[in-house]
Amino acid sequence: DSAGSGFSFKGIKDYLECYRSGKLTPSQVAKNIIAMLEDCDKSTPPLRAIVQWDQEQIMLMAEASTTRYRNKCTLSCLDGIPVCLKEEFKVVPYHHRAGTVYLGTQPETEDATVAKKLREAGAIIIGVSNMHELGTGTTGCNPNRYHKIPRNPYNPNHFPGGSSGGSAAAVAAGLCPVAIGTDGGGSVRIPASFCGVVGLKGTFGRISCHGCLPLSYSTVSVGPICTSVADAAIVYSILAEPDLLYPYGLKQPKATLSDMCAPDLKGLKLGVDWTFFKACDAEVLSACEKAVKHLQTLGASVVEVSLPEMEEARVAHVICILSEMRDFLQPDFNKHFHEMNLETRASLALASQFTALDYIKANRQRTRTMRFLQEIFSTVNCILTPAIPCTAPRIHESDLLTGSSDMSFTVRSMRFMQLGNFTGIPGLVVPIGYSTAGLPISLQVMAKWWDEAVLLRIGLKLEQFRDQTRKPSIYYDILA
């Protein structure tokens, strides 16, 4: 429960209250969403959060949900909740384009596991969301004819972040309280942070990637982007379980939300490597330091830790993710080179310079880094960092035509993200404030493998630090 006055995002609870009280039905909500989707495509500039949607499909799911509420036989607490999925997932009957112009020439006939589970839970899939072409960047910039540039609802002249930019923009703009993204180098957590919403990257293998384009098999995790930590916990609890079609998560321990609602943080040790932590913009640092102090007032203790070989881990992560993407996309690179964005071509061309020896050494580094983390997590419950060293970057005119390629920004934006992708540990980003320009700032909490519950427990308390939530400049109140 959030008791704060002023603006607050509409979350799962608000939708359920409307449905249970009879104030609105899922069908009425779906009609509102369809009207908003038409509106945000016509606005200047267009939001471009949802890139494929189908009125008939939305109404079919909504009407089925309305009937279930009438007959008091709902399927889960996601029944009737609007959700969207990144275009990297197969979702019937949309085109599985993954941000390109050449993939997904036919409508999809089979759902990704995550899409299937959301349908089984009764959610209303409102469409698929915009993404960076093939997930190759952190701005969300995609000048392709099917996609165009998604906008940051807090300031439409800024990027929403990537690669799951459309998912975060859809949630921040109120089109749906839940979106699903994928995260191989921060692709859930970066856009969630830039758009002032909550993003959770589960432990590697925790949520099935089956039916998702296998761009980088060893670094990518699926995760929810939501308006609150509680909503992220609900979605996580529905999606997190082994899937026979996805071998990497078969041996996982049962997902729990144990102690999530504990009244305080007594007994928890929060690890901070201050040298690493402080490598960010002054405004970001100031907000993040205050948020850490807030967690201490709730009984947690801050323990100084040292994260060794972070530069080596950063380079090794880039070698792993790009080598795996290049391997998977080799036929595309040969056949569809001229249909790819310039930035994608540059990234894949760079990737072709890595050798088998580079990849082997990078994976040796992975083993070392995982060992260091095992030691660190024997002394602390989590590691805190800023989410991103800076706020969302500005969109330039030329980006609309040719895209954007700024390697130094890409490297910088992933600074605090790569450790989670490289070693598979889970990470949660929670908005904690705003820059003087009004752009969101977030803190990241990372925990040991399979310990998402502690992230959610800390995340709930971190949300209370933000004394007010600013209303995005593009916001649709679907329940009004």
C-alpha positions in Angstrom: 0.0 0.0 0.0 1.4 3.4 -0.9 -0.1 6.2 1.2 1.6 9.1 -0.5 -0.5 12.0 -1.7 -0.3 13.5 -5.2 0.3 11.5 -8.4 0.8 7.8 -8.3 0.9 5.3 -11.1 -2.1 3.0 -11.5 -0.9 -0.5 -10.7 -2.4 -4.0 -10.6 -4.3 -3.3 -7.3 -6.1 -0.3 -8.8 -7.3 -2.4 -11.8 -8.4 -5.2 -9.5 -10.3 -2.8 -7.2 -12.2 -1.4 -10.3 -13.1 -4.9 -11.5 -14.1 -6.3 -8.1 -16.2 -3.3 -7.2 -17.9 -3.3 -10.7 -16.8 0.3 -11.3 -15.2 -0.8 -14.6 -15.0 -4.1 -16.5 -12.0 -5.4 -18.4 -13.9 -4.8 -21.6 -14.4 -1.1 -20.8 -10.7 -0.8 -19.9 -9.8 -2.5 -23.2 -11.9 0.1 -25.1 -10.0 2.9 -23.2 -6.7 1.4 -24.1 -7.6 1.0 -27.8 -8.6 4.7 -27.9 -5.3 5.7 -26.2 -3.2 3.5 -28.6 -4.8 5.3 -31.5 -4.2 8.7 -29.8 -0.5 8.1 -28.9 0.2 7.1 -32.5 -1.2 10.5 -33.7 0.4 12.7 -31.1 3.4 14.9 -31.9 5.9 13.3 -31.5 4.3 9.8 -31.5 5.1 7.8 -28.4 5.9 4.6 -30.4 5.8 2.4 -27.3 3.5 -0.3 -28.7 4.4 -1.1 -32.4 1.9 -3.9 -33.1 -1.6 -4.2 -31.7 -4.9 -5.6 -32.8 -8.2 -4.3 -31.6 -10.0 -7.6 -32.1 -7.4 -9.6 -30.1 -7.5 -7.1 -27.2 -11.3 -7.2 -27.1 -11.5 -11.0 -27.2 -9.2 -11.3 -24.1 -11.0 -8.5 -22.3 -14.4 -10.0 -22.9 -13.3 -13.4 -21.7 -12.0 -11.7 -18.5 -15.2 -9.7 -18.0 -17.2 -12.9 -18.1 -14.9 -14.5 -15.5 -15.3 -11.5 -13.2 -19.1 -11.7 -13.6 -19.0 -15.4 -12.8 -16.5 -14.9 -10.0 -14.0 -17.5 -11.4 -10.9 -15.4 -12.2 -7.7 -17.1 -13.1 -5.1 -15.1 -11.1 -4.5 -11.6 -9.9 -3.3 -10.8 -13.4 -6.8 -11.5 -14.8 -7.9 -8.5 -16.8 -4.6 -6.7 -16.3 -3.2 -5.1 -19.5 0.3 -6.2 -20.4 2.7 -5.9 -23.4 5.7 -7.9 -24.4 8.8 -6.8 -26.1 8.9 -7.6 -29.9 11.7 -10.1 -29.1 9.0 -12.6 -27.9 6.8 -14.7 -30.1 3.2 -13.5 -29.5 0.3 -14.8 -31.6 -0.8 -13.2 -34.0 1.9 -10.6 -34.3 5.1 -10.4 -36.4 8.2 -11.6 -34.5 10.4 -8.8 -35.9 12.8 -8.2 -32.9 13.1 -4.6 -34.0 14.1 -5.4 -37.6 12.4 -4.9 -41.0 13.4 -8.4 -42.3 12.4 -10.9 -39.6 8.9 -12.1 -38.9 7.5 -11.8 -42.4 4.5 -14.0 -41.4 2.2 -13.6 -38.3 3.3 -15.8 -35.4 1.4 -19.0 -34.8 2.9 -20.0 -31.5 3.4 -18.1 -28.2 6.7 -17.8 -26.2 6.4 -19.5 -22.8 6.0 -16.1 -21.1 3.2 -15.0 -23.4 1.5 -18.4 -22.9 1.7 -18.0 -19.1 0.3 -14.5 -19.2 -2.6 -15.7 -21.3 -3.2 -18.6 -18.8 -3.2 -16.0 -16.0 -6.0 -14.1 -17.8 -3.9 -11.0 -18.7 -5.0 -8.8 -21.6 -2.0 -8.7 -24.1 -2.4 -5.2 -25.6 0.3 -5.8 -28.2 4.1 -6.0 -28.7 6.4 -3.2 -27.7 9.2 -1.3 -29.5 12.8 -2.3 -29.1 16.3 -1.5 -30.2 17.0 -3.4 -33.4 18.1 -6.9 -32.4 18.7 -5.6 -28.9 22.0 -4.1 -29.8 21.9 -0.8 -27.9 20.9 1.0 -24.7 19.0 4.1 -26.0 16.1 2.3 -27.6 16.7 4.3 -30.9 15.3 2.4 -33.9 14.7 4.4 -37.1 13.2 1.4 -38.9 10.0 2.0 -40.8 8.0 -0.4 -38.6 9.4 1.0 -35.3 10.5 4.7 -35.3 11.9 6.3 -32.1 10.1 5.5 -28.8 9.9 8.5 -26.5 10.6 8.9 -22.8 7.2 9.7 -21.2 9.0 12.0 -18.7 10.4 14.1 -21.6 9.6 13.1 -25.1 12.8 14.8 -26.4 14.8 12.1 -24.5 15.3 8.4 -25.2 13.5 5.8 -23.0 16.6 3.6 -22.9 17.2 0.2 -24.5 16.8 -2.3 -25.6 13.3 -2.8 -24.0 12.5 0.9 -24.5 9.0 0.4 -25.7 8.1 -1.8 -22.7 9.3 0.8 -20.2 7.7 3.7 -22.1 4.3 1.9 -22.2 4.4 1.4 -18.4 5.5 4.9 -17.6 2.9 6.4 -20.0 0.1 4.4 -18.2 -0.8 2.2 -21.3 -0.4 -0.9 -19.1 0.9 -1.5 -15.6 3.0 -4.5 -16.6 5.4 -5.1 -19.5 7.9 -7.8 -20.2 11.4 -7.2 -21.5 14.7 -9.1 -21.8 18.0 -8.1 -20.3 21.4 -9.1 -21.7 23.3 -5.9 -20.9 20.8 -4.0 -18.8 18.0 -4.1 -21.3 15.2 -4.3 -18.7 16.9 -2.2 -16.0 18.2 0.7 -18.2 14.8 1.6 -19.7 13.0 1.1 -16.4 15.5 3.5 -14.8 15.3 6.1 -17.5 11.5 6.0 -17.5 11.1 6.1 -13.7 9.6 2.7 -13.2 10.6 -0.6 -11.6 12.6 -3.2 -13.5 13.5 -6.7 -12.3 16.1 -9.0 -14.0 15.7 -12.4 -12.5 18.6 -14.9 -12.0 19.8 -16.4 -15.2 17.3 -19.2 -16.1 14.7 -18.2 -13.6 12.1 -17.1 -16.2 11.9 -19.1 -19.4 13.4 -17.5 -22.6 11.7 -20.1 -24.8 10.1 -18.4 -27.8 12.4 -15.4 -27.4 15.0 -14.7 -30.1 18.1 -16.4 -28.7 20.5 -13.5 -29.3 22.9 -14.2 -26.5 22.1 -17.5 -24.7 24.5 -17.0 -21.7 23.7 -13.4 -20.6 20.0 -12.8 -21.3 17.3 -13.0 -18.6 13.6 -12.2 -18.9 12.0 -9.8 -16.5 9.0 -7.6 -15.7 8.8 -3.8 -15.9 6.1 -2.5 -13.6 4.9 0.7 -11.8 5.8 -0.7 -8.4 7.9 -3.3 -6.6 4.7 -5.2 -5.4 3.6 -5.5 -9.0 7.0 -6.8 -10.1 6.7 -9.4 -7.3 3.3 -10.5 -8.5 4.4 -10.9 -12.1 7.7 -12.6 -11.0 5.8 -15.1 -8.9 3.6 -16.1 -11.9 6.4 -16.3 -14.4 9.3 -17.8 -12.4 9.4 -21.5 -12.7 11.2 -24.3 -14.7 10.1 -24.8 -18.3 10.9 -28.1 -20.0 11.5 -26.2 -23.3 14.2 -24.0 -21.6 17.0 -26.2 -20.2 18.9 -23.4 -18.4 16.3 -23.0 -15.7 15.4 -26.7 -15.0 17.4 -27.1 -11.8 16.2 -23.9 -10.1 15.1 -23.8 -6.5 11.4 -22.8 -5.9 10.7 -19.1 -6.2 9.5 -17.6 -3.0 8.6 -14.1 -1.7 9.7 -15.0 1.9 10.0 -12.1 4.3 9.2 -9.7 1.5 6.7 -7.7 3.7 8.9 -7.7 6.8 8.3 -4.4 8.7 12.0 -3.4 8.6 15.4 -4.4 7.3 17.0 -5.5 10.6 19.7 -8.0 10.2 20.3 -7.3 6.5 23.8 -6.4 5.3 24.0 -4.2 2.3 27.4 -4.4 0.4 28.7 -1.2 -1.2 32.0 -0.8 -3.1 32.2 3.0 -2.8 34.9 3.5 -5.4 32.7 1.7 -8.0 29.5 3.3 -6.6 30.8 6.9 -7.0 31.6 6.7 -10.7 28.4 8.5 -11.8 27.1 12.1 -12.3 26.9 14.3 -9.2 23.1 14.4 -9.1 22.8 10.7 -9.4 25.4 10.1 -6.7 23.7 12.5 -4.3 20.3 10.8 -4.7 21.7 7.3 -4.4 23.8 8.1 -1.3 20.6 9.5 0.4 18.7 6.3 -0.6 21.4 4.1 1.0 21.1 6.2 4.3 17.3 5.7 4.2 17.8 1.9 4.1 20.1 2.2 7.1 17.4 4.0 9.1 15.3 0.8 8.6 17.8 -1.3 10.4 20.0 -2.5 7.6 23.8 -2.1 8.0 26.1 -1.0 5.2 29.2 -3.1 4.7 32.1 -1.9 2.6 33.0 -4.5 0.0 35.5 -4.6 -2.8 34.4 -5.8 -6.3 37.6 -6.9 -7.9 38.5 -7.0 -11.6 35.4 -5.0 -12.6 37.2 -3.6 -15.7 38.1 -7.2 -16.8 34.6 -8.4 -16.1 33.1 -5.5 -18.2 35.3 -6.2 -21.2 34.6 -10.0 -20.8 30.9 -9.4 -20.8 31.1 -7.4 -24.0 33.1 -10.2 -25.6 30.6 -12.8 -24.5 27.4 -11.0 -25.5 28.7 -9.8 -28.8 30.3 -13.1 -29.8 27.1 -15.0 -29.1 25.0 -12.4 -31.0 27.4 -12.5 -33.9 27.3 -16.3 -34.0 23.5 -16.4 -33.9 23.1 -13.5 -36.5 25.8 -14.7 -38.9 23.3 -15.7 -41.6 21.4 -12.4 -41.1 24.7 -10.4 -41.3 25.5 -12.1 -44.6 22.0 -12.0 -46.1 20.3 -8.9 -44.7 23.3 -6.6 -44.0 21.8 -3.7 -46.0 18.5 -3.9 -44.2 20.1 -3.5 -40.8 20.5 -0.2 -39.0 24.0 1.3 -39.2 24.5 0.9 -35.5 23.7 -2.8 -35.7 26.1 -3.3 -38.6 28.8 -1.6 -36.6 28.2 -3.7 -33.5 28.2 -7.0 -35.4 31.3 -5.9 -37.4 33.1 -5.2 -34.2 32.0 -8.6 -32.8 33.5 -10.4 -35.8 36.9 -9.2 -34.6 36.7 -11.3 -31.5 38.5 -14.7 -31.7 37.6 -18.1 -30.1 40.5 -17.4 -27.7 38.9 -14.1 -26.6 35.7 -16.0 -25.9 37.5 -18.7 -23.9 39.4 -16.1 -21.8 36.2 -14.1 -21.3 34.5 -17.2 -19.9 37.5 -17.9 -17.6 37.0 -14.4 -16.3 33.3 -15.2 -15.7 34.3 -18.1 -13.5 36.7 -15.9 -11.5 34.1 -13.1 -11.1 31.4 -15.6 -10.0 33.9 -16.9 -7.3 34.5 -13.4 -6.1 30.7 -12.9 -5.8 30.3 -16.1 -3.9 32.8 -14.9 -1.3 31.1 -11.4 -1.2 27.6 -12.9 -0.7 28.9 -15.0 2.2 29.3 -11.7 4.1 26.4 -9.5 2.7 22.8 -10.1 1.5 23.0 -7.8 -1.4 25.2 -5.3 -3.4 23.9 -1.7 -4.0 24.9 0.5 -6.9 23.3 3.4 -8.8 21.2 2.0 -11.6 22.8 4.1 -14.3 25.6 6.8 -14.0 23.5 9.4 -15.8 19.9 10.3 -16.8 18.2 9.6 -20.1 20.1 11.1 -23.1 18.6 13.6 -25.5 17.3 12.7 -29.0 18.9 14.6 -31.9 17.2 15.2 -35.2 19.7 13.0 -37.1 18.8 10.1 -34.8 15.3 9.9 -36.4 16.8 9.3 -39.8 20.0 7.3 -39.3 19.8 6.1 -35.7 22.3 6.8 -33.0 25.7 5.3 -32.3 27.5 6.6 -29.3 29.9 3.9 -28.0 31.0 5.9 -25.0 27.4 6.4 -23.9 26.6 2.6 -24.4 29.6 1.6 -22.3 28.8 4.1 -19.6 25.1 3.3 -19.4 25.9 -0.4 -18.9 28.5 0.2 -16.1 26.4 -1.0 -13.2 24.4 -3.5 -15.2 27.0 -5.9 -16.7 27.9 -7.7 -13.5 24.3 -9.1 -13.3 24.3 -10.3 -16.9 27.8 -11.6 -16.9 27.4 -13.7 -13.7 23.7 -14.4 -13.8 22.8 -12.8 -10.4 19.4 -11.0 -10.1 19.0 -7.2 -10.1 16.2 -4.8 -9.3 16.1 -1.1 -10.1 13.8 1.2 -8.2 13.2 4.9 -8.9 14.4 7.1 -6.0 14.1 10.7 -7.4 14.6 13.1 -10.2 17.4 15.3 -11.7 16.9 19.1 -11.7 15.8 18.6 -15.3 13.0 16.3 -14.1 14.5 13.1 -15.4 14.2 9.9 -13.2 17.1 8.5 -11.1 17.2 4.9 -9.8 19.1 2.7 -7.4 20.0 -0.9 -8.1 20.0 -3.8 -5.7 21.7 -7.1 -6.7 21.6 -10.3 -4.7 23.0 -13.8 -4.9 21.7 -16.4 -7.4 18.0 -17.3 -6.8 17.5 -14.8 -4.0 15.1 -12.4 -5.7 13.0 -12.4 -2.5 15.6 -10.2 -0.7 15.7 -7.8 -3.6 11.9 -7.3 -3.4 12.0 -6.9 0.3 14.6 -4.1 0.0 12.9 -2.7 -3.0 9.6 -2.2 -1.1 11.4 -0.2 1.5 13.4 1.8 -1.1 10.1 2.9 -2.7 9.2 4.7 0.5 12.3 6.9 0.1 10.8 8.8 -2.8 8.6 11.4 -1.1 6.6 12.1 -4.3 6.2 10.6 -7.8 6.2 13.1 -10.6 3.6 12.7 -13.3 5.2 11.9 -16.7 4.5 14.6 -19.3 2.9 11.8 -21.4 0.5 9.9 -19.2 -2.8 8.1 -20.0 -5.1 7.4 -17.1 -6.8 4.2 -18.4 -9.0 3.9 -15.3 -10.3 7.6 -15.3 
